[in-house]
């Protein structure tokens, strides 16, 4: 037939590289569609197997929940996996382990495996007031004497108290906080009517002459300066006395070498919290905020417990809306059960994925709460697209052929969006990701999306086959009973006629008789052909009425059967159409493409970009683990109290000199003193140099004299004996004084409200200094594990996923997808990501691991919504841009709208969960759905009406003015419709 067109063969001989590339895409496109067509026929031929196999597999794998395990190590989840801080922490633990400290411990520097900690505040007055001080010391004695029984019953039970579990000093006495010793001295002086010793802040001097840092143990302090305001404090007696303090922090360290003692320590922590709760009831004037080594883990996983009922509510709300979205007035063509079966398919795939995780020994954590919503958005998109395509098929065809046509039309796009999901999640789950929580989430989500895709091809498709047979037999879509013909319904009540309303095929043919022949002209000799003739057999197809249908065949048809998607030129029965489809077809499509509406949509997009940029410039990182736990829990209350009362000073920073250094050298001494300048410090070197100066000895001595005086004079003084914990000596030859192999000093910085940001800056500054210093040192604090490279660890998975999607789109444009579709889809994904990131910052969401997980999943979600619309628009030829925008909105905008409605409604119950983690999840996913909806339903339909791709192609040289005229002749008989296409 092509040879009959004048001049057409000449154009085939002068093919340019661009038409060859287009032909390659057409061939591959046709091959993939043929494969999916065959797959659809195979599934439709064996619906029982494909419906039962996923159910049985889910039941078998779901029985593995006896192996359900929860992740215990929260630090490994929320801290960067590979960081310099972890290496430094291991080095510090090897040099100065916790059990080596025999005099004092700093609660925010050394955190052993098990501990109990409490912040005590006063409702009114000071914690140093006699009544409050006595109550606090009474609480201390009760905790000290508290006992736990392990095991709880049996003859082998033993009672353990704090003295059996505590860390011991050099006198085999439990190490307690220095503030307790100071308060006991104050209480003893008051009871004996002696003058109360002066308590100084942040460094005070105890009765034994030892200087102790209490800045992390006493908070809300006011000194005796002018006006009663606290002033900068010096060291020792040079500091000003404390007038009042609003809070105290006490820490009780436990030894838990493992096995039995670890279980005992765990029971002691529970008894510790119970004792504090009971004490708070007896003393309402005091506020108690406990925290233990297991508090963060318990409160982090508690979000999953709180989310159980809201998730069930989300499933119920989504089920109701899915049923409504799948329903029509026509009771035969309405498919409410198919919507519920789509949710069942998603649920079964989630159960299968969970079973696989259980069998492989994986652990669960609260970040997995976002996985059901990734599956829900992707699964609903596929189900609504398949249902929309089903309603565009010809009703006189066999069910198997209709299902095959649905596969041919939908599965290529659905497979492409699944590939985008797997690409983004798979690369974020790779070893390139330095955040374990992100890696585990993306690995599990990729598994769930893969299983959901397989179940959509098998279980949901077989359900579509069954409902297709019900429709063919004119059975009610809800009650599955046969619907009487109109002549029998006339005698029934009005409510029964409304409930059983449908249109029979014979009635359709009478209502809409054949209307002759129509033809259109295409402006290029492509393989595109266009039908604008009405088909009488499509009158009962409510999903495709109301416009002159343009068959989307930019590929050679591999099948001899007619194209299944056709439509009438008019809508004789508008009441049969789906509500949303009718609104889009009759109202929204015309409104959004109106010439006077377009400027306002463009202006709205500029506003969108402006606010997104405003938020993008204010992005902050959220490295605080307490921002990912449930609200009103011990961790959150403790963190708030610490930020309120103990934010004046930073945590204690360990300054570790891990190599032997010439401490006797004057220049080295000056360097070390200069490094510590500006900090509050507990420094053995500074105290030793002052010790030498007070005795009129030179600070620059030979090595042997310097070390001998240090060991045999300085460290034997009672007020300096605690410095022995800070120095490691290395033996030299026999008869020689040992070297100082390693040492440490403690630094505390003055901070403001932005404590974590200032700590991050301080970490970077001191690290840069360590690279140029003659003395090899490192700094460490347990919080550095979360701060070190956190921004890079959090943002790198998002960058990798975004680059992977753009690479996939660029690669696919060479063979499968139109290049302009890839460009538009890439720009859409970037725009959605930019908007979500900016607006979530304006909504108060920080860039932490949970928000990054949502941003990664937003790539796939936005591709689900906008990809089919772009493909449908780009595939059309020979009509105006506005016309094809309306067609694309009807075909693909309505399924996207249905998905967004159900998805948004499912998010509403999540917003009621009292958890910081789920609050971040709710806000980010809500913004993802909103930005995707704006792009799919507003921005893209408007921009595509005046931006490429063009709908009319130019003519090459020698072919000026040539047109291919396609004449479509229909022959209608009682059984089938035959389309005969001839080229004139």
Secondary structure, 3 states (H helix, E strand, C coil): CHHHCCCHHHHHHCCCHHHHHHHHHHHHHHHHHHHHHHHHHHHHHCHHHHHHHHHHHHHHHHHHHHHCCECCCHHHHHCECCCHHHHHHHHHHHHCCHHHCCCCCCCCCCCCCEEEEEEEEECCCCCCCHHHHHHHHHHHHHHHHCEEEECCCCCCCEEEEHHHHECECCCCCECCCHHHHHHHHHHHHHHCCCCCCCCECCEEECCCCCEEECCCCEEEEEECCHHHCCCCCCCHHHCCEEEEEEEEEEEEEECCCCCHHHHHHHHHHHHHHHHHHHHHHHCCCEEEEEEECCHHHHHHHHHHHHHHHHHHHHHHHHHHHHHHHCCCCCCCCCCHHHHHHHHHHHHHHHHHHHHHHHHCCCCECHHHHHHHHHHHHHHHHHHHHHHHHHHCCCCCCCHHHHHHHHHHHHHHHHHHHHHHHHHHHHHHCCCCCCEHHHHHHHHHHHHHHHHHHHHHHHHHHHHHHHHHHHHHCCECCCCCCECCCHHHHCCCCHHHHHHCCCCCHHHHHHHCCCCCCEEEEECCCCCCCCCCCCCHHHCCCCCCCCCCCCCCCCCCCCCCCCCCCCCCCCCCCHHHCCHHHHHHHHHHHHHHCCHHHHHHHHHHHHHHHHHHHHHHCCCCECCCHHHHCECCCHHHHHHHHHHHHCCCECCCEEEEECCCCCCCCHHHHHHHHHHCCCCEEECHHHHHHHHHHHCCCCCCCCHHHHHHHHHHHHCCCHHHHHHHHHEEEECCCCCCCCEEEEEEEEEECECCCCHHHHHHHHHHHHHHHHHHCCCCEEEECCCHHHHCCHHHHHHHHHHHHHHHHHHHHHHHCCCCCCHHHHHHHHHHHHHHHHHHHHHHHHCCCCECHHHHHHHHHHHHHHHHHHHHHHHHHHHCCCCCHHHHHHHHHHHHHHHHHHHHHHHHHHHHHHHHCCEHHHHHHHHHHHHHHHHHHHHHHHHHHHHCCCCCCCCCCCCCCCCCCCCEEEEEEEEECCCCEEEEEEEC
